[in-house]
Amino acid sequence: MSTISPQRRGEVLSALRRGTVPQHSLGDLAVGLQPFEATLEDELGQVERGAAHFKAVRGEYGSGKTFLARWFQESARRRGFATSEVQVSETETPLHRLETVYRRLIERLATAESLQGSLRLIVDGWFYTLENDVISKGEADEDDAEALHAATAALMEHRLAAVTRTAPALAAGLRGYREALLEGDAATAEGLLAWMSGQPTVGASVKRQAGLTGKIDHFGALSFLQGWLVILRDSGYKGLVLVLDEVETLQRVRSDVRDKGLNALRQLLDEVDGGRFPGLYLMITGTPAFFDGPQGIQRLAPLAQRLQVDFSADARFDNPRAVQIRLRNFDLERLVELAKRVRDLYASHCAHQERLHDLADDRYLEELARAIVGELGGKVGIAPRIFLRKLVTEVLDRIDQFDDFDPRQHYSLTVSTTELTVQERAASGRLLGDEGDGPERSVDDIDLDL
């Protein structure tokens, strides 16, 4: 039985109803990740001790790449890391424009105390730590505001020395932010925090307060990331876990943009290997086509060589310590195990626990899993999202709400094409507009006028 709180349980179930990966409490749902757990924890330990690490995660659609990434981030936050997840996008976060990746990184910055937008918490916590260090060393009395501010400023300059060497503009922004707070100028403080976050529309008058000009560009983004790693460590955090999710979107852009994105990824990996980012764990996720196909990393030989791993052997003997790890698609056994965990999670704070377990017993869950796989053309790998959504909304919710509902008598599973994502439709061979009232159609049924 899960020990998750009622609030967390509600948030997880709400995400499953929407067909999305929950943001937390993923340990209760983790199935099939045990082969990677010990290695990932060991690698986090290395980063905690000042190293930098990189890991590529490959898997077909539905294999659980995003789930693993979020499960790993949740584990890292419990360990004292800050985390951030950036969805690589053709328009909003193209990989070749690292300044946009940096902006999303800061926007999605999370800690154990705050799951999004944690920059202010980190910066204010850093200044609080400085003041506490000054007071604990007897360099100023906490009742003497002027002496405390002066001693804190001196310590700040000492601590900022490492940041100034790599990102002098970030150090200037932090100085200006603190001065604005001390003067009660909230607007300027907010503006400087926005500028340090990579926002491009901060007014010139705000930037002048800290002696800043322009905005953070492609090259400045890496320097700022380096500076934030220093601030994080100085604030008591163990480091930063950064996930670049869905990097396979690079395959869908123009060839020149794709090559720039691949080169940016190569540059980032070189910097990690070169020791520029101590305290950073960088993880990317992508499909096998991105890693092995002609439109992915194979276009850039140095990058392909860096990420090369031989997956021709039996998957049981995959090496989790390799630079690239493989997620296997769900099979029926794992799908049923996942369904059991979701049912038990649902029942953990349910008024009808006994009834829920009786009507949605293990045998019924297996029958339901087989039915969803059949609806999707036998493709177990694309079933988890839609299966969990239907399990929660169409079975468990109804058992919980209606005393006379019996899923074996009153529910017959169907899957409409419109509720599938583009990837799910493609993998299952369905076309948009196919509904279960006629013969099954696939791409082979399209008549071409040649």
VOGU-3710 file (C-alpha; in Angstrom, 3 decimals, decimal comma):
1> mstispqrrg> 0,000/0,000/0,000  1,341/3,429/-0,956  2,224/5,923/1,787  1,743/8,922/-0,511  -0,178/11,887/0,945  -3,757/12,572/-0,202  -2,650/15,768/-1,958  0,167/14,072/-3,868  -2,129/11,174/-4,734  -4,668/13,619/-6,180
11> evlsalrrgt> -2,019/15,375/-8,260  -0,687/12,088/-9,670  -4,160/10,821/-10,560  -5,059/14,164/-12,163  -1,987/13,897/-14,390  -2,929/10,343/-15,404  -6,453/11,516/-16,239  -4,928/14,095/-18,572  -2,677/11,483/-20,136  0,533/13,152/-18,959
21> vpqhslgdla> 3,519/12,073/-16,873  3,135/13,183/-13,216  5,684/15,644/-11,876  6,367/13,813/-8,617  5,744/10,689/-6,516  6,969/8,663/-9,477  8,619/6,059/-7,285  5,161/4,612/-6,622  4,702/4,027/-10,365  8,230/3,083/-11,422
31> vglqpfeatl> 8,265/-0,238/-13,274  11,319/-1,657/-15,028  13,806/1,012/-13,916  15,644/-1,127/-11,369  18,558/-1,950/-13,754  19,466/1,748/-13,893  18,793/2,867/-10,336  22,104/1,972/-8,678  24,228/3,366/-11,518  22,324/6,657/-11,733
41> edelgqverg> 22,604/7,100/-7,970  26,343/6,426/-8,134  26,764/8,958/-10,947  24,844/11,542/-8,917  27,305/10,889/-6,106  30,196/11,694/-8,442  28,527/14,967/-9,452  27,915/15,762/-5,800  31,665/15,470/-5,236  32,378/18,055/-7,940
51> aahfkavrge> 32,423/16,050/-11,180  30,199/16,563/-14,225  28,324/13,764/-15,947  26,397/13,123/-19,150  23,870/10,415/-20,012  21,848/9,748/-23,177  18,581/7,816/-22,853  17,167/6,110/-25,939  13,781/4,498/-26,365  10,848/4,248/-28,721
61> ygsgktflar> 7,759/6,362/-28,176  5,942/5,081/-25,078  8,970/3,350/-23,564  9,065/5,790/-20,644  11,910/8,226/-21,440  10,123/11,234/-19,945  9,029/9,125/-16,973  12,607/8,028/-16,274  13,848/11,621/-16,598  11,279/12,931/-14,115
71> wfqesarrrg> 11,770/10,003/-11,754  15,510/10,731/-11,821  14,939/14,449/-11,192  12,676/13,680/-8,249  15,335/11,397/-6,781  17,974/14,090/-7,305  15,868/16,754/-5,572  15,438/14,495/-2,545  19,212/14,202/-2,491  19,664/17,990/-2,443
81> fatsevqvse> 20,078/18,821/-6,130  18,292/21,483/-8,120  16,755/20,213/-11,367  15,419/21,555/-14,642  13,717/19,927/-17,611  13,718/21,560/-21,049  11,577/20,226/-23,889  13,562/20,765/-27,087  11,240/22,435/-29,605  11,509/23,490/-33,227
91> tetplhrlet> 10,236/27,013/-32,476  10,407/27,827/-28,752  13,617/26,086/-27,670  15,707/25,200/-30,723  18,888/23,534/-29,545  21,168/25,694/-31,695  20,025/28,778/-29,777  21,369/28,031/-26,327  20,074/31,350/-25,007  16,495/30,047/-25,398
101> vyrrlierla> 17,457/26,740/-23,793  19,011/28,707/-20,924  15,839/30,792/-20,496  13,665/27,668/-20,280  16,205/26,065/-17,925  15,831/28,949/-15,478  12,043/29,066/-15,840  11,787/25,344/-15,028  14,353/25,397/-12,219  13,072/23,237/-9,357
111> taeslqgslr> 14,194/22,285/-5,866  12,751/20,107/-3,125  11,062/23,228/-1,737  9,665/24,561/-5,023  8,868/22,537/-8,128  9,117/25,417/-10,623  10,517/28,930/-10,863  12,975/28,444/-8,020  15,530/31,065/-9,060  14,348/33,697/-6,593
121> livdgwfytl> 14,365/31,118/-3,795  17,931/30,151/-4,669  19,220/33,734/-4,956  17,516/34,947/-1,775  18,714/31,808/-0,010  22,264/32,570/-1,117  22,150/36,068/0,393  20,611/34,637/3,565  23,468/32,127/3,771  25,998/34,946/3,406
131> endviskgea> 24,429/36,875/6,269  24,364/33,790/8,477  28,034/33,100/7,718  28,930/36,675/8,685  26,978/36,447/11,950  28,275/32,986/12,867  31,893/34,130/12,387  31,314/37,149/14,618  32,173/39,623/11,843  29,017/41,675/12,504
141> deddaealha> 26,155/41,830/14,991  22,746/40,957/13,578  21,289/43,999/15,361  23,731/46,353/13,600  22,144/46,564/10,137  24,807/48,826/8,623  27,732/46,680/9,782  25,898/43,504/8,754  25,248/44,843/5,235  28,868/45,939/4,847
151> ataalmehrl> 30,291/42,620/6,067  27,851/40,678/3,892  28,844/42,771/0,867  32,513/41,991/1,500  31,798/38,269/1,798  29,621/38,441/-1,322  32,499/39,908/-3,318  34,780/37,158/-2,066  32,283/34,460/-3,034  31,549/36,137/-6,374
161> aavtrtapal> 35,203/35,993/-7,396  34,703/32,565/-8,969  31,533/33,747/-10,741  33,196/36,943/-11,967  35,910/34,935/-13,685  33,354/33,060/-15,800  30,295/35,348/-15,937  31,082/38,914/-14,862  27,660/40,090/-16,035  25,957/37,593/-13,706
171> aaglrgyrea> 28,052/38,860/-10,781  27,083/42,449/-11,651  23,428/41,455/-11,839  23,561/39,826/-8,396  25,202/42,922/-6,903  22,565/45,153/-8,465  19,773/42,861/-7,282  20,977/43,008/-3,677  21,408/46,775/-3,744  17,902/47,219/-5,153
181> llegdaatae> 16,465/45,045/-2,395  18,319/47,009/0,297  16,979/50,261/-1,168  13,451/48,908/-1,323  13,358/49,193/-5,131  11,315/46,083/-5,882  10,781/46,944/-9,562  14,506/47,143/-10,285  15,167/43,945/-8,329  12,475/42,137/-10,336
191> gllawmsgqp> 13,881/43,475/-13,598  17,430/42,389/-12,808  16,248/38,921/-11,790  14,383/38,696/-15,110  17,496/39,772/-17,007  19,618/37,158/-15,238  16,907/34,619/-16,180  17,523/35,356/-19,852  14,393/37,397/-20,503  15,093/39,598/-23,563
201> tvgasvkrqa> 12,671/42,469/-22,855  14,138/44,047/-19,707  14,231/47,859/-19,929  17,506/49,722/-20,426  16,926/51,807/-17,280  16,857/48,672/-15,136  20,060/47,318/-16,684  21,840/50,638/-16,159  21,297/50,297/-12,413  23,727/47,350/-12,454
211> gltgkidhfg> 25,961/48,573/-15,295  24,574/45,974/-17,711  23,886/46,191/-21,436  22,316/43,999/-24,088  20,951/40,535/-23,345  22,288/37,030/-22,747  23,377/35,488/-26,043  24,313/31,964/-27,168  27,809/32,083/-25,677  26,821/34,034/-22,588
221> alsflqgwlv> 24,264/31,335/-21,733  27,004/28,778/-21,055  28,938/31,240/-18,909  25,822/32,035/-16,884  25,140/28,329/-16,409  28,671/27,965/-15,090  28,084/30,848/-12,686  24,790/29,457/-11,391  26,496/26,163/-10,606  28,836/28,077/-8,290
231> ilrdsgykgl> 25,880/29,859/-6,653  23,996/26,593/-6,203  26,941/24,902/-4,517  27,520/27,957/-2,347  23,841/27,889/-1,311  24,043/24,320/-0,054  22,718/22,487/-3,115  24,611/19,440/-4,340  24,482/20,463/-8,000  22,109/20,686/-10,964
241> vlvldevetl> 20,408/17,954/-12,992  19,490/19,278/-16,447  17,303/17,179/-18,756  16,990/17,984/-22,460  13,919/15,994/-23,442  12,843/14,981/-26,954  16,027/15,989/-28,749  14,793/13,905/-31,688  12,822/16,985/-32,778  16,078/18,058/-34,437
251> qrvrsdvrdk> 15,250/15,575/-37,194  12,213/17,649/-38,241  13,929/20,977/-38,858  15,758/22,317/-41,912  19,090/20,675/-42,564  21,102/23,811/-41,760  19,243/24,326/-38,477  19,625/20,620/-37,676  23,379/20,797/-38,198  23,618/23,851/-35,952
261> glnalrqlld> 21,629/22,048/-33,241  23,824/18,963/-33,436  26,928/21,120/-33,245  25,515/22,922/-30,175  24,959/19,530/-28,536  28,507/18,489/-29,379  29,804/21,758/-27,934  27,835/21,190/-24,729  29,193/17,653/-24,346  32,742/18,880/-24,966
271> evdggrfpgl> 32,325/21,476/-22,225  30,997/18,852/-19,805  33,912/16,542/-20,577  36,339/19,431/-20,331  35,384/20,124/-16,723  33,729/23,484/-17,340  30,558/22,563/-15,441  31,438/20,899/-12,117  28,231/19,940/-10,372  26,188/19,402/-13,561
281> ylmitgtpaf> 24,447/16,174/-14,554  23,230/16,509/-18,149  20,720/13,989/-19,491  19,231/13,919/-22,991  16,428/11,698/-24,272  15,705/10,634/-27,834  14,420/7,877/-30,074  16,643/5,185/-31,638  16,151/6,897/-35,014  17,807/10,019/-33,630
291> fdgpqgiqrl> 20,832/8,095/-32,398  21,163/5,697/-35,335  19,391/7,298/-38,311  20,845/9,512/-41,062  18,969/12,625/-39,879  20,206/12,426/-36,292  23,600/12,405/-34,615  25,119/10,328/-37,429  25,254/13,568/-39,431  28,007/14,805/-37,103
301> aplaqrlqvd> 30,761/12,201/-36,825  32,411/13,522/-33,616  29,041/13,495/-31,836  28,139/10,028/-33,149  31,495/8,660/-31,995  31,034/10,194/-28,558  27,620/8,551/-28,069  28,333/5,228/-29,777  27,143/2,152/-27,848  26,651/-1,318/-29,320
311> fsadarfdnp> 23,104/-2,510/-28,629  23,266/-5,646/-30,778  23,604/-7,957/-27,754  20,745/-9,238/-25,623  19,128/-6,302/-23,784  19,524/-8,215/-20,504  23,244/-7,455/-20,690  23,003/-3,721/-21,414  25,577/-1,748/-19,481  23,848/1,004/-17,420
321> ravqirlrnf> 27,227/2,717/-16,958  27,547/3,366/-20,699  27,159/6,885/-22,065  23,918/5,796/-23,739  21,309/3,543/-22,127  18,360/1,795/-23,733  14,815/1,643/-22,420  12,920/-1,414/-23,542  9,308/-1,086/-24,645  6,587/-2,146/-22,265
331> dlerlvelak> 5,466/-5,754/-22,452  2,148/-7,055/-21,160  3,641/-8,112/-17,829  5,024/-4,641/-17,101  1,763/-3,027/-18,230  -0,228/-5,142/-15,769  2,277/-4,417/-12,980  1,890/-0,698/-13,670  -1,896/-1,030/-13,567  -1,680/-2,734/-10,166
341> rvrdlyashc> 0,420/0,118/-8,794  -2,022/2,724/-10,077  -4,974/0,810/-8,600  -3,230/0,526/-5,226  -2,327/4,209/-5,336  -5,945/5,068/-6,098  -7,166/2,880/-3,258  -4,686/4,321/-0,737  -7,061/7,177/0,191  -10,315/5,839/-1,186
351> ahqerlhdla> -13,492/5,291/0,837  -14,245/2,121/-1,126  -10,918/0,303/-0,972  -12,314/-3,207/-0,613  -14,819/-2,733/-3,437  -12,147/-1,221/-5,646  -9,835/-4,210/-5,170  -12,696/-6,666/-5,697  -13,982/-5,160/-8,960  -10,564/-4,161/-10,355
361> ddryleelar> -8,703/-7,264/-9,238  -5,475/-8,486/-10,811  -7,289/-10,704/-13,281  -9,478/-7,858/-14,528  -6,462/-5,579/-14,912  -4,792/-8,193/-17,094  -7,958/-8,507/-19,207  -8,102/-4,735/-19,605  -4,426/-4,561/-20,556  -4,927/-7,233/-23,214
371> aivgelggkv> -7,927/-5,338/-24,548  -6,048/-2,037/-24,905  -3,152/-3,768/-26,624  -5,606/-5,369/-29,031  -7,192/-2,003/-29,783  -3,742/-0,632/-30,631  -2,886/-3,386/-33,068  -0,841/-5,410/-30,597  1,600/-2,543/-29,994  2,205/-2,782/-26,237
381> giapriflrk> 4,862/-0,093/-26,392  2,403/2,685/-27,208  -0,257/1,518/-24,716  0,810/2,931/-21,284  -0,441/6,519/-21,633  -3,864/5,766/-23,060  -4,236/2,646/-20,902  -3,622/4,499/-17,636  -5,913/7,312/-18,685  -8,775/4,894/-19,357
391> lvtevldrid> -8,053/2,831/-16,251  -8,384/5,890/-14,008  -11,190/7,827/-15,728  -13,352/5,013/-17,097  -12,877/2,265/-14,520  -11,513/3,356/-11,133  -13,346/6,696/-10,985  -16,632/4,983/-11,833  -16,137/2,244/-9,235  -15,433/4,957/-6,674
401> qfddfdprqh> -18,467/7,089/-7,582  -21,205/4,626/-8,546  -22,179/1,858/-6,142  -23,787/-0,277/-8,863  -20,998/0,037/-11,447  -19,290/-3,224/-12,360  -16,627/-2,830/-15,082  -17,138/-6,391/-16,316  -20,831/-5,731/-16,938  -21,058/-2,015/-17,686
411> ysltvsttel> -17,826/-1,144/-19,474  -16,462/-2,141/-22,857  -13,131/-0,616/-23,783  -12,888/1,272/-27,070  -10,171/3,559/-28,399  -11,066/6,457/-30,676  -8,427/7,607/-33,133  -8,959/11,213/-32,053  -7,743/10,472/-28,517  -4,403/9,165/-29,773
421> tvqeraasgr> -1,390/11,369/-30,282  0,233/11,663/-33,693  2,962/9,236/-32,629  0,419/6,745/-31,272  -1,622/6,869/-34,474  1,497/6,354/-36,565  2,739/3,454/-34,446  -0,632/1,714/-34,387  -1,233/2,228/-38,119  -4,472/4,168/-37,577
431> llgdegdgpe> -5,486/7,165/-39,660  -7,208/10,248/-38,299  -10,913/9,668/-38,698  -10,761/5,909/-38,191  -13,323/4,904/-35,566  -14,033/1,352/-34,575  -17,227/1,057/-36,676  -15,646/-0,253/-39,829  -12,744/-2,320/-41,092  -9,395/-1,429/-39,588
441> rsvddidldl> -7,435/0,940/-41,807  -3,747/1,621/-42,077  -1,430/3,706/-44,229  -1,451/0,855/-46,725  -5,143/1,512/-47,396  -4,541/5,009/-48,830  -5,234/5,181/-52,564  -2,592/7,173/-54,407  -3,410/8,698/-57,812  -0,217/7,904/-59,689
//
